[in-house]
């Protein structure tokens, strides 16, 4: 994936955190059920 013109690492890091958070939340909900 190409790096954004502005932000660079900050935007990528933020996107990664959000993505991992969503996956972890979904996985946790599945295990909780």
CHARMM internal coordinates of N, CA and C (Angstrom, degrees):
IC EDIT
DIST 1 N 1 CA 1.4569
DIST 1 CA 1 C 1.5218
ANGL 1 N 1 CA 1 C 109.40
DIST 1 C 2 N 1.3199
ANGL 1 CA 1 C 2 N 117.21
DIHE 1 N 1 CA 1 C 2 N 135.02
DIST 2 N 2 CA 1.4690
ANGL 1 C 2 N 2 CA 121.31
DIHE 1 CA 1 C 2 N 2 CA -178.10
DIST 2 CA 2 C 1.5217
ANGL 2 N 2 CA 2 C 110.48
DIHE 1 C 2 N 2 CA 2 C -71.21
DIST 2 C 3 N 1.3410
ANGL 2 CA 2 C 3 N 115.73
DIHE 2 N 2 CA 2 C 3 N 146.82
DIST 3 N 3 CA 1.4567
ANGL 2 C 3 N 3 CA 119.95
DIHE 2 CA 2 C 3 N 3 CA 179.52
DIST 3 CA 3 C 1.5229
ANGL 3 N 3 CA 3 C 109.79
DIHE 2 C 3 N 3 CA 3 C -76.29
DIST 3 C 4 N 1.3172
ANGL 3 CA 3 C 4 N 117.88
DIHE 3 N 3 CA 3 C 4 N 142.18
DIST 4 N 4 CA 1.4639
ANGL 3 C 4 N 4 CA 120.14
DIHE 3 CA 3 C 4 N 4 CA 177.28
DIST 4 CA 4 C 1.5263
ANGL 4 N 4 CA 4 C 110.72
DIHE 3 C 4 N 4 CA 4 C -66.78
DIST 4 C 5 N 1.3249
ANGL 4 CA 4 C 5 N 116.71
DIHE 4 N 4 CA 4 C 5 N 152.38
DIST 5 N 5 CA 1.4694
ANGL 4 C 5 N 5 CA 120.18
DIHE 4 CA 4 C 5 N 5 CA -177.89
DIST 5 CA 5 C 1.5221
ANGL 5 N 5 CA 5 C 110.76
DIHE 4 C 5 N 5 CA 5 C -65.08
DIST 5 C 6 N 1.3219
ANGL 5 CA 5 C 6 N 116.99
DIHE 5 N 5 CA 5 C 6 N -37.85
DIST 6 N 6 CA 1.4623
ANGL 5 C 6 N 6 CA 119.51
DIHE 5 CA 5 C 6 N 6 CA -179.07
DIST 6 CA 6 C 1.5268
ANGL 6 N 6 CA 6 C 109.65
DIHE 5 C 6 N 6 CA 6 C -112.41
DIST 6 C 7 N 1.3250
ANGL 6 CA 6 C 7 N 116.61
DIHE 6 N 6 CA 6 C 7 N 145.39
DIST 7 N 7 CA 1.4619
ANGL 6 C 7 N 7 CA 119.57
DIHE 6 CA 6 C 7 N 7 CA 178.56
DIST 7 CA 7 C 1.5102
ANGL 7 N 7 CA 7 C 111.43
DIHE 6 C 7 N 7 CA 7 C 93.09
DIST 7 C 8 N 1.3216
ANGL 7 CA 7 C 8 N 117.00
DIHE 7 N 7 CA 7 C 8 N -62.46
DIST 8 N 8 CA 1.4664
ANGL 7 C 8 N 8 CA 119.81
DIHE 7 CA 7 C 8 N 8 CA 179.15
DIST 8 CA 8 C 1.5085
ANGL 8 N 8 CA 8 C 111.00
DIHE 7 C 8 N 8 CA 8 C 69.13
DIST 8 C 9 N 1.3361
ANGL 8 CA 8 C 9 N 115.91
DIHE 8 N 8 CA 8 C 9 N -111.75
DIST 9 N 9 CA 1.4669
ANGL 8 C 9 N 9 CA 120.14
DIHE 8 CA 8 C 9 N 9 CA -175.89
DIST 9 CA 9 C 1.5179
ANGL 9 N 9 CA 9 C 111.90
DIHE 8 C 9 N 9 CA 9 C -65.75
DIST 9 C 10 N 1.3367
ANGL 9 CA 9 C 10 N 117.17
DIHE 9 N 9 CA 9 C 10 N -36.45
DIST 10 N 10 CA 1.4637
ANGL 9 C 10 N 10 CA 119.87
DIHE 9 CA 9 C 10 N 10 CA -178.27
DIST 10 CA 10 C 1.5127
ANGL 10 N 10 CA 10 C 111.75
DIHE 9 C 10 N 10 CA 10 C -60.12
DIST 10 C 11 N 1.3383
ANGL 10 CA 10 C 11 N 116.45
DIHE 10 N 10 CA 10 C 11 N -47.16
DIST 11 N 11 CA 1.4680
ANGL 10 C 11 N 11 CA 120.85
DIHE 10 CA 10 C 11 N 11 CA -178.99
DIST 11 CA 11 C 1.5265
ANGL 11 N 11 CA 11 C 109.92
DIHE 10 C 11 N 11 CA 11 C -65.71
DIST 11 C 12 N 1.3249
ANGL 11 CA 11 C 12 N 116.33
DIHE 11 N 11 CA 11 C 12 N -42.53
DIST 12 N 12 CA 1.4681
ANGL 11 C 12 N 12 CA 120.17
DIHE 11 CA 11 C 12 N 12 CA -179.76
DIST 12 CA 12 C 1.5201
ANGL 12 N 12 CA 12 C 110.65
DIHE 11 C 12 N 12 CA 12 C -63.51
DIST 12 C 13 N 1.3264
ANGL 12 CA 12 C 13 N 116.73
DIHE 12 N 12 CA 12 C 13 N -43.72
DIST 13 N 13 CA 1.4643
ANGL 12 C 13 N 13 CA 120.97
DIHE 12 CA 12 C 13 N 13 CA -179.58
DIST 13 CA 13 C 1.5301
ANGL 13 N 13 CA 13 C 109.96
DIHE 12 C 13 N 13 CA 13 C -63.33
DIST 13 C 14 N 1.3317
ANGL 13 CA 13 C 14 N 116.52
DIHE 13 N 13 CA 13 C 14 N -44.02
DIST 14 N 14 CA 1.4635
ANGL 13 C 14 N 14 CA 120.94
DIHE 13 CA 13 C 14 N 14 CA -179.44
DIST 14 CA 14 C 1.5248
ANGL 14 N 14 CA 14 C 110.03
DIHE 13 C 14 N 14 CA 14 C -62.88
DIST 14 C 15 N 1.3380
ANGL 14 CA 14 C 15 N 117.02
DIHE 14 N 14 CA 14 C 15 N -43.94
DIST 15 N 15 CA 1.4597
ANGL 14 C 15 N 15 CA 121.15
DIHE 14 CA 14 C 15 N 15 CA 179.78
DIST 15 CA 15 C 1.5230
ANGL 15 N 15 CA 15 C 110.01
DIHE 14 C 15 N 15 CA 15 C -62.82
DIST 15 C 16 N 1.3336
ANGL 15 CA 15 C 16 N 116.79
DIHE 15 N 15 CA 15 C 16 N -40.34
DIST 16 N 16 CA 1.4645
ANGL 15 C 16 N 16 CA 120.92
DIHE 15 CA 15 C 16 N 16 CA -179.47
DIST 16 CA 16 C 1.5224
ANGL 16 N 16 CA 16 C 110.23
DIHE 15 C 16 N 16 CA 16 C -64.66
DIST 16 C 17 N 1.3362
ANGL 16 CA 16 C 17 N 116.26
DIHE 16 N 16 CA 16 C 17 N -42.27
DIST 17 N 17 CA 1.4664
ANGL 16 C 17 N 17 CA 120.05
DIHE 16 CA 16 C 17 N 17 CA -179.64
DIST 17 CA 17 C 1.5234
ANGL 17 N 17 CA 17 C 110.15
DIHE 16 C 17 N 17 CA 17 C -62.48
DIST 17 C 18 N 1.3307
ANGL 17 CA 17 C 18 N 116.64
DIHE 17 N 17 CA 17 C 18 N -45.24
DIST 18 N 18 CA 1.4729
ANGL 17 C 18 N 18 CA 120.32
DIHE 17 CA 17 C 18 N 18 CA -179.73
DIST 18 CA 18 C 1.5225
ANGL 18 N 18 CA 18 C 110.31
DIHE 17 C 18 N 18 CA 18 C -63.41
DIST 18 C 19 N 1.3428
ANGL 18 CA 18 C 19 N 116.01
DIHE 18 N 18 CA 18 C 19 N -43.63
DIST 19 N 19 CA 1.4664
ANGL 18 C 19 N 19 CA 120.14
DIHE 18 CA 18 C 19 N 19 CA -178.14
DIST 19 CA 19 C 1.5262
ANGL 19 N 19 CA 19 C 110.81
DIHE 18 C 19 N 19 CA 19 C -62.98
DIST 19 C 20 N 1.3246
ANGL 19 CA 19 C 20 N 116.45
DIHE 19 N 19 CA 19 C 20 N -47.05
DIST 20 N 20 CA 1.4681
ANGL 19 C 20 N 20 CA 120.41
DIHE 19 CA 19 C 20 N 20 CA 179.87
DIST 20 CA 20 C 1.5305
ANGL 20 N 20 CA 20 C 110.10
DIHE 19 C 20 N 20 CA 20 C -63.67
DIST 20 C 21 N 1.3303
ANGL 20 CA 20 C 21 N 116.09
DIHE 20 N 20 CA 20 C 21 N -39.02
DIST 21 N 21 CA 1.4646
ANGL 20 C 21 N 21 CA 120.16
DIHE 20 CA 20 C 21 N 21 CA -179.51
DIST 21 CA 21 C 1.5171
ANGL 21 N 21 CA 21 C 110.82
DIHE 20 C 21 N 21 CA 21 C -61.90
DIST 21 C 22 N 1.3360
ANGL 21 CA 21 C 22 N 117.01
DIHE 21 N 21 CA 21 C 22 N -43.18
DIST 22 N 22 CA 1.4674
ANGL 21 C 22 N 22 CA 121.03
DIHE 21 CA 21 C 22 N 22 CA 179.81
DIST 22 CA 22 C 1.5199
ANGL 22 N 22 CA 22 C 110.35
DIHE 21 C 22 N 22 CA 22 C -65.10
DIST 22 C 23 N 1.3390
ANGL 22 CA 22 C 23 N 117.30
DIHE 22 N 22 CA 22 C 23 N -46.14
DIST 23 N 23 CA 1.4626
ANGL 22 C 23 N 23 CA 120.86
DIHE 22 CA 22 C 23 N 23 CA -179.87
DIST 23 CA 23 C 1.5192
ANGL 23 N 23 CA 23 C 110.47
DIHE 22 C 23 N 23 CA 23 C -62.32
DIST 23 C 24 N 1.3356
ANGL 23 CA 23 C 24 N 116.95
DIHE 23 N 23 CA 23 C 24 N -44.19
DIST 24 N 24 CA 1.4618
ANGL 23 C 24 N 24 CA 121.02
DIHE 23 CA 23 C 24 N 24 CA -178.74
DIST 24 CA 24 C 1.5234
ANGL 24 N 24 CA 24 C 110.68
DIHE 23 C 24 N 24 CA 24 C -64.10
DIST 24 C 25 N 1.3359
ANGL 24 CA 24 C 25 N 116.09
DIHE 24 N 24 CA 24 C 25 N -41.89
DIST 25 N 25 CA 1.4634
ANGL 24 C 25 N 25 CA 120.09
DIHE 24 CA 24 C 25 N 25 CA 179.70
DIST 25 CA 25 C 1.5219
ANGL 25 N 25 CA 25 C 110.76
DIHE 24 C 25 N 25 CA 25 C -62.49
DIST 25 C 26 N 1.3301
ANGL 25 CA 25 C 26 N 116.53
DIHE 25 N 25 CA 25 C 26 N -44.63
DIST 26 N 26 CA 1.4627
ANGL 25 C 26 N 26 CA 120.57
DIHE 25 CA 25 C 26 N 26 CA 179.63
DIST 26 CA 26 C 1.5207
ANGL 26 N 26 CA 26 C 110.36
DIHE 25 C 26 N 26 CA 26 C -63.37
DIST 26 C 27 N 1.3432
ANGL 26 CA 26 C 27 N 116.65
DIHE 26 N 26 CA 26 C 27 N -44.17
DIST 27 N 27 CA 1.4639
ANGL 26 C 27 N 27 CA 121.25
DIHE 26 CA 26 C 27 N 27 CA -179.61
DIST 27 CA 27 C 1.5214
ANGL 27 N 27 CA 27 C 110.01
DIHE 26 C 27 N 27 CA 27 C -63.89
DIST 27 C 28 N 1.3391
ANGL 27 CA 27 C 28 N 117.12
DIHE 27 N 27 CA 27 C 28 N -41.45
DIST 28 N 28 CA 1.4538
ANGL 27 C 28 N 28 CA 121.11
DIHE 27 CA 27 C 28 N 28 CA -179.72
DIST 28 CA 28 C 1.5278
ANGL 28 N 28 CA 28 C 110.70
DIHE 27 C 28 N 28 CA 28 C -64.21
DIST 28 C 29 N 1.3380
ANGL 28 CA 28 C 29 N 116.08
DIHE 28 N 28 CA 28 C 29 N -40.04
DIST 29 N 29 CA 1.4687
ANGL 28 C 29 N 29 CA 120.03
DIHE 28 CA 28 C 29 N 29 CA 179.03
DIST 29 CA 29 C 1.5255
ANGL 29 N 29 CA 29 C 110.51
DIHE 28 C 29 N 29 CA 29 C -64.03
DIST 29 C 30 N 1.3366
ANGL 29 CA 29 C 30 N 117.08
DIHE 29 N 29 CA 29 C 30 N -41.04
DIST 30 N 30 CA 1.4690
ANGL 29 C 30 N 30 CA 120.94
DIHE 29 CA 29 C 30 N 30 CA 179.88
DIST 30 CA 30 C 1.5214
ANGL 30 N 30 CA 30 C 109.79
DIHE 29 C 30 N 30 CA 30 C -63.70
DIST 30 C 31 N 1.3282
ANGL 30 CA 30 C 31 N 117.49
DIHE 30 N 30 CA 30 C 31 N -43.47
DIST 31 N 31 CA 1.4681
ANGL 30 C 31 N 31 CA 121.17
DIHE 30 CA 30 C 31 N 31 CA 179.96
DIST 31 CA 31 C 1.5271
ANGL 31 N 31 CA 31 C 109.73
DIHE 30 C 31 N 31 CA 31 C -67.18
DIST 31 C 32 N 1.3570
ANGL 31 CA 31 C 32 N 116.18
DIHE 31 N 31 CA 31 C 32 N -38.83
DIST 32 N 32 CA 1.4657
ANGL 31 C 32 N 32 CA 120.54
DIHE 31 CA 31 C 32 N 32 CA -179.66
DIST 32 CA 32 C 1.5156
ANGL 32 N 32 CA 32 C 111.07
DIHE 31 C 32 N 32 CA 32 C -62.14
DIST 32 C 33 N 1.3298
ANGL 32 CA 32 C 33 N 117.23
DIHE 32 N 32 CA 32 C 33 N -38.43
DIST 33 N 33 CA 1.4528
ANGL 32 C 33 N 33 CA 120.22
DIHE 32 CA 32 C 33 N 33 CA 178.49
DIST 33 CA 33 C 1.4946
ANGL 33 N 33 CA 33 C 107.27
DIHE 32 C 33 N 33 CA 33 C -69.63
END
COOR INIT
IC SEED 1 N 1 CA 1 C
IC BUILD
